[in-house]
Every structure is written in structure tokens, then in C-alpha cells.
């Protein structure tokens, strides 16, 4: 079922370039975007494409709700990295955020986001599919750069992909690092880059990184995303293959990513 998009769109923005891309494409297509930014690293870029940019901490739920009400926003998109460790530190958690955390059955990724989505629905705000404005960044099947995977790498991909899917079912993480059919690391709360560092260090050289969508992926949040930083981390720790799930993964700055991979002998493929 297609959704009727409002002319005025809300954006709740974490770290990185992805929220900026959404704002850019939305503006180019005639939408007015109001951003609530959790990050300082992309605020200036967001201002180029958004009519307003507010700064909030992820735990300032009452402030976020007030902004959405005052701006008369009915639809929002969540994009960008918000580190899961914030929930342990609880910086600037207001009374509403503490209440939501306290009442949550568990605090895995999906449950935290679903709790927030349900809370926003009580004030008439709907969270949209993350890909609506950035479908052009989704990656089709195939090898993206000039390097093709070896037979040994393909065996690692087949093994690692199946395991990553199982971890996704449990909502533990979306990425694994593997070498010679041995799992070096599984992503948990630390995020993909730190998972790569941990696994690639153990592998010494030639590790493969595999990132997939969860089997029951809710496209309103947490679409698998990789970018230049992912590749830079792989290069630093001598990982040589990145595999993502085709048509379920976003690659930010695709041209730069492929150019970097080709320059540093890294294979990128979508399966």
C-alpha cells in the first residue's frame, strides 16, 4: 500500500552523511524538511537542505515531541547512526525517556526503536520507511569494483551470510567477520566498525566482512548501511572483502567507496 506523503517532512538525524542525502533528495523533489539532529558532525550540511535544524539529545523525548507538534509535522524519517551505548550512559534522559526505557520489555535495537515509534504515534506522528527518499542508494546484486572474490572468499561469504542472518533473527547485530570459515567476530552493541577491528585483528590479514538485513527487518529503522568509513577501517586492519545483502543495503557515497576499494585491493559485492 502506497503512502501519501506530506509536503512537510520531519527528519530525526544521527551521525553521518545519510541524513544529509535524504534531506537533499527530499528538497530536490519539492519537500520541506525540518531536522532534529542528534549529531554535531552533520548539522552544517543539514542546514543547506532543511528549512530548520534543531539540536537535541536522543533522550530528550519531551523536547522532540514539542518540536514535532510546534512544526506540525506528521511524518518523520529516522536516518543516521545513533550509538547504542547511549542507552547505557543515559545522557540528558528526560522523564519521558526514562519512563519509556523502564517500561520496555527488553532494550535490544528493535524494541528501543519500536518504543519510540509507538510513543510518537500517540502524538499523531508516523515513522516512514527509511528508503522512501533514498531508494537510489540501495545496492543491486553483483560485484561493485574491479576485484572479484576468490573461491575461498566465496566459501567464507556463504558461511558468514548464513550466520549473520541467524544473529539478525536474535537482533544481536547485522555483521560478522570471518576468515577460512572461522568466525572472528559477531557485531553486538559496539557497532560494525568496532566489530571489524576486533575480528580483523584476530584474522591478522584477509578477513571478510559480511553485513545483512535482519530476517524481519523493519524498514522504518536500521536499514543496513556501509560507507567510506567502513572501507577505511577494513583497510587499516587488512580486511579484504566486504559483502552486503543486495537490494537491502545502502552504500553512502558509492562512487567514492568503489574508488577507495579499487585503490586498496578490497573486493565489494552484493549477494
RODO-2510 file (C-alpha; in nm, 4 decimals, decimal comma):
residues 271
     n   res          X          Y          Z
     1     x     0,0000     0,0000     0,0000
     2     x     0,1491     0,3353    -0,1018
     3     x     0,1504     0,6189     0,1476
     4     x     0,0505     0,9764     0,0745
     5     x     0,3488     1,1926     0,1617
     6     x     0,3051     1,5228     0,3413
     7     x     0,4763     1,8246     0,1857
     8     x     0,6457     1,8968     0,5186
     9     x     0,8690     1,6143     0,6349
    10     x     1,0487     1,5550     0,9640
    11     x     1,3965     1,4039     0,9824
    12     x     1,5485     1,2629     1,3001
    13     x     1,9168     1,2605     1,2141
    14     x     2,2016     1,0649     1,3684
    15     x     2,5656     1,0690     1,2591
    16     x     2,6928     1,0533     0,9053
    17     x     2,6063     1,1566     0,5529
    18     x     2,2873     0,9545     0,5104
    19     x     2,0521     1,2070     0,6760
    20     x     2,2045     1,4797     0,4585
    21     x     2,1388     1,2744     0,1442
    22     x     1,7760     1,2246     0,2471
    23     x     1,7305     1,5982     0,3093
    24     x     1,8949     1,6803    -0,0239
    25     x     1,6812     1,4405    -0,2287
    26     x     1,3636     1,5432    -0,0463
    27     x     1,4308     1,9126    -0,1090
    28     x     1,5117     1,8457    -0,4750
    29     x     1,1706     1,6778    -0,5034
    30     x     0,9829     1,9720    -0,3546
    31     x     0,9556     1,8694     0,0107
    32     x     1,0185     2,0977     0,3078
    33     x     1,2400     1,9145     0,5603
    34     x     1,2699     2,0007     0,9298
    35     x     1,5533     1,8120     1,1009
    36     x     1,6042     1,7170     1,4627
    37     x     1,9743     1,6408     1,4839
    38     x     2,1356     1,4145     1,7434
    39     x     2,4811     1,4829     1,5989
    40     x     2,7143     1,7787     1,5644
    41     x     2,9053     1,6276     1,2700
    42     x     2,6423     1,6947     1,0035
    43     x     2,4460     1,9947     1,1362
    44     x     2,6010     2,2462     0,8965
    45     x     2,5383     2,0174     0,5981
    46     x     2,1773     1,9620     0,7030
    47     x     2,1222     2,3376     0,7125
    48     x     2,1869     2,3507     0,3350
    49     x     1,8764     2,1415     0,2647
    50     x     1,6474     2,1814     0,5677
    51     x     1,4297     2,4807     0,6452
    52     x     1,5119     2,4316     1,0151
    53     x     1,7606     2,2204     1,2111
    54     x     1,7073     2,1623     1,5827
    55     x     1,9708     2,0052     1,8092
    56     x     1,8555     1,7500     2,0649
    57     x     1,9963     1,4610     2,2648
    58     x     1,8362     1,1221     2,1921
    59     x     1,6972     1,1132     2,5454
    60     x     1,5123     1,4456     2,5206
    61     x     1,1821     1,2875     2,4162
    62     x     0,9626     1,5676     2,5541
    63     x     1,1657     1,8298     2,3638
    64     x     1,1466     1,6226     2,0448
    65     x     0,7704     1,5849     2,0787
    66     x     0,7278     1,9592     2,1376
    67     x     0,9268     2,0422     1,8231
    68     x     0,7205     1,8000     1,6137
    69     x     0,3958     1,9461     1,7492
    70     x     0,5070     2,3085     1,7059
    71     x     0,6235     2,2408     1,3495
    72     x     0,3021     2,0475     1,2748
    73     x     0,4996     1,7507     1,1453
    74     x     0,3001     1,4341     1,0784
    75     x     0,5656     1,2158     0,9116
    76     x     0,9280     1,1549     1,0084
    77     x     1,2229     0,9544     0,8816
    78     x     1,4897     0,8146     1,1130
    79     x     1,8345     0,8131     0,9488
    80     x     2,1949     0,8089     1,0640
    81     x     2,3914     0,6314     1,3320
    82     x     2,2868     0,6747     1,6942
    83     x     2,5290     0,4752     1,9045
    84     x     2,3531     0,2131     2,1135
    85     x     2,5890     0,2757     2,4043
    86     x     2,3977     0,5978     2,4739
    87     x     2,1263     0,3974     2,6418
    88     x     2,3827     0,2767     2,8963
    89     x     2,5124     0,6274     2,9672
    90     x     2,1655     0,7884     2,9632
    91     x     2,2856     1,1416     2,8830
    92     x     2,0095     1,4010     2,9131
    93     x     1,7368     1,1396     2,9556
    94     x     1,4212     1,3310     3,0470
    95     x     1,1316     1,1905     3,2485
    96     x     0,9523     1,0593     2,9386
    97     x     1,2641     0,8803     2,8094
    98     x     1,3260     0,7204     3,1499
    99     x     0,9640     0,6071     3,1604
   100     x     0,9875     0,4508     2,8133
   101     x     1,3125     0,2717     2,8997
   102     x     1,1739     0,1483     3,2290
   103     x     0,8599     0,0069     3,0667
   104     x     1,0385    -0,1602     2,7741
   105     x     1,0326    -0,5412     2,7895
   106     x     1,3923    -0,5510     2,6662
   107     x     1,6390    -0,2978     2,5291
   108     x     1,7600    -0,4512     2,2048
   109     x     1,7705    -0,2275     1,8947
   110     x     1,4273    -0,3094     1,7580
   111     x     1,2483    -0,2778     2,0899
   112     x     1,4037     0,0632     2,1641
   113     x     1,3060     0,1968     1,8229
   114     x     0,9578     0,0446     1,8307
   115     x     0,9016     0,2009     2,1729
   116     x     0,9915     0,5439     2,0330
   117     x     0,7842     0,4918     1,7176
   118     x     0,4797     0,3959     1,9246
   119     x     0,5283     0,6957     2,1517
   120     x     0,5396     0,9342     1,8538
   121     x     0,2272     0,7735     1,7118
   122     x     0,0407     0,8857     2,0258
   123     x     0,1001     1,2478     1,9170
   124     x    -0,0017     1,1797     1,5563
   125     x     0,3460     1,1345     1,4041
   126     x     0,4134     0,8400     1,1688
   127     x     0,7621     0,6986     1,1072
   128     x     0,8218     0,6304     0,7369
   129     x     1,0197     0,3600     0,5586
   130     x     1,3806     0,4868     0,5663
   131     x     1,4272     0,4165     0,1955
   132     x     1,1419     0,6306     0,0577
   133     x     1,3661     0,9271    -0,0259
   134     x     1,6906     0,7357    -0,0873
   135     x     1,5952     0,4302    -0,2922
   136     x     1,8706     0,5199    -0,5402
   137     x     2,1293     0,4321    -0,2742
   138     x     2,0119     0,0680    -0,2447
   139     x     2,2599    -0,1762    -0,3978
   140     x     2,1627    -0,4444    -0,6573
   141     x     2,3358    -0,7837    -0,6741
   142     x     2,6836    -0,8062    -0,8215
   143     x     3,0476    -0,7075    -0,7778
   144     x     3,0822    -0,3322    -0,7379
   145     x     3,4514    -0,2706    -0,8031
   146     x     3,7225    -0,4256    -1,0193
   147     x     3,8172    -0,7088    -0,7832
   148     x     3,6199    -1,0348    -0,7856
   149     x     3,6021    -1,2673    -0,4847
   150     x     3,8230    -1,5773    -0,4780
   151     x     3,6828    -1,9264    -0,4267
   152     x     3,7968    -1,9215    -0,0627
   153     x     3,6285    -1,5861    -0,0089
   154     x     3,3032    -1,7155    -0,1576
   155     x     3,3108    -2,0078     0,0859
   156     x     3,3514    -1,7557     0,3685
   157     x     3,0636    -1,5492     0,2298
   158     x     2,8303    -1,8499     0,2192
   159     x     2,9214    -1,9477     0,5740
   160     x     2,9198    -1,5942     0,7165
   161     x     2,5978    -1,4864     0,5428
   162     x     2,4011    -1,7724     0,6999
   163     x     2,5393    -1,6946     1,0452
   164     x     2,4736    -1,3202     1,0105
   165     x     2,1105    -1,3986     0,9251
   166     x     2,0803    -1,6125     1,2388
   167     x     2,2281    -1,3326     1,4514
   168     x     1,9806    -1,0945     1,2877
   169     x     1,6905    -1,3166     1,3931
   170     x     1,8045    -1,2673     1,7523
   171     x     1,8506    -0,8897     1,6983
   172     x     2,2113    -0,9114     1,8186
   173     x     2,3745    -0,7403     1,5204
   174     x     2,3916    -0,7366     1,1416
   175     x     2,7613    -0,8010     1,0743
   176     x     3,0140    -1,0817     1,1105
   177     x     3,3857    -1,1036     1,0372
   178     x     3,5102    -1,4382     0,9046
   179     x     3,8294    -1,5970     0,7715
   180     x     3,8822    -1,9538     0,6484
   181     x     3,5261    -2,0382     0,7546
   182     x     3,6070    -1,9414     1,1132
   183     x     3,4026    -1,6635     1,2734
   184     x     3,6349    -1,3962     1,4105
   185     x     3,3726    -1,1538     1,5440
   186     x     2,9986    -1,1003     1,5647
   187     x     2,8591    -0,7478     1,5910
   188     x     2,6835    -0,6576     1,9137
   189     x     2,6272    -0,3216     2,0829
   190     x     2,9650    -0,1812     1,9737
   191     x     2,8632    -0,1379     1,6076
   192     x     3,0046    -0,2513     1,2733
   193     x     3,3366    -0,0639     1,2714
   194     x     3,4461    -0,1922     1,6122
   195     x     3,3316    -0,5412     1,5172
   196     x     3,5553    -0,5183     1,2078
   197     x     3,8514    -0,4033     1,4188
   198     x     3,8032    -0,6874     1,6683
   199     x     3,7632    -0,9577     1,4039
   200     x     4,0242    -0,8342     1,1573
   201     x     4,2870    -0,8107     1,4327
   202     x     4,2288    -1,1770     1,5158
   203     x     4,2387    -1,2748     1,1477
   204     x     4,5685    -1,0832     1,1013
   205     x     4,5107    -1,0458     0,7251
   206     x     4,2463    -1,1288     0,4655
   207     x     3,9273    -1,1218     0,6732
   208     x     3,5866    -1,0965     0,5093
   209     x     3,3160    -0,8649     0,6454
   210     x     2,9530    -0,9601     0,5857
   211     x     2,6590    -0,7320     0,6630
   212     x     2,2954    -0,8346     0,6120
   213     x     1,9445    -0,7188     0,6902
   214     x     1,7516    -0,8817     0,9701
   215     x     1,5066    -1,1503     0,8501
   216     x     1,2197    -0,9417     0,9892
   217     x     1,3743    -0,6029     0,9085
   218     x     1,1506    -0,3080     0,9933
   219     x     1,2349    -0,0577     0,7204
   220     x     1,1385     0,2344     0,9427
   221     x     1,4730     0,1944     1,1169
   222     x     1,8124     0,0279     1,0996
   223     x     1,8486    -0,0427     0,7276
   224     x     2,1998    -0,1921     0,6830
   225     x     2,4355     0,0863     0,5758
   226     x     2,8031     0,0985     0,4805
   227     x     3,0199     0,3863     0,3666
   228     x     3,3732     0,5114     0,3248
   229     x     3,4484     0,4795     0,6961
   230     x     3,3691     0,1072     0,6759
   231     x     3,6236     0,0655     0,3971
   232     x     3,8843     0,2764     0,5769
   233     x     3,8509     0,0588     0,8865
   234     x     3,8863    -0,2556     0,6734
   235     x     4,1961    -0,1207     0,5014
   236     x     4,3609    -0,0222     0,8313
   237     x     4,3147    -0,3729     0,9701
   238     x     4,3812    -0,5665     0,6458
   239     x     4,0299    -0,6994     0,5789
   240     x     3,9910    -0,7656     0,2061
   241     x     3,6252    -0,8424     0,1266
   242     x     3,3006    -0,6615     0,2058
   243     x     2,9762    -0,8435     0,1275
   244     x     2,6351    -0,6836     0,1729
   245     x     2,2835    -0,8023     0,1052
   246     x     2,1565    -0,6992    -0,2371
   247     x     1,8536    -0,4660    -0,2529
   248     x     1,8515    -0,4412     0,1270
   249     x     2,1655    -0,2332     0,1900
   250     x     2,2541     0,1319     0,1448
   251     x     2,6017     0,2360     0,0341
   252     x     2,6603     0,6043     0,1011
   253     x     2,8868     0,7865    -0,1470
   254     x     2,9005     0,4802    -0,3699
   255     x     3,1475     0,6251    -0,6217
   256     x     3,3982     0,7200    -0,3518
   257     x     3,3565     0,3820    -0,1822
   258     x     3,4236     0,1871    -0,5035
   259     x     3,7198     0,4096    -0,5949
   260     x     3,8695     0,3568    -0,2490
   261     x     3,8138    -0,0204    -0,2662
   262     x     3,9796    -0,0429    -0,6085
   263     x     4,2766     0,1603    -0,4880
   264     x     4,3310    -0,0575    -0,1802
   265     x     4,2588    -0,4054    -0,3242
   266     x     3,9287    -0,4539    -0,1414
   267     x     3,6507    -0,6564    -0,3023
   268     x     3,2917    -0,5302    -0,2608
   269     x     2,9965    -0,7432    -0,3598
   270     x     2,6221    -0,7640    -0,3006
   271     x     2,4508    -1,1034    -0,2883
***
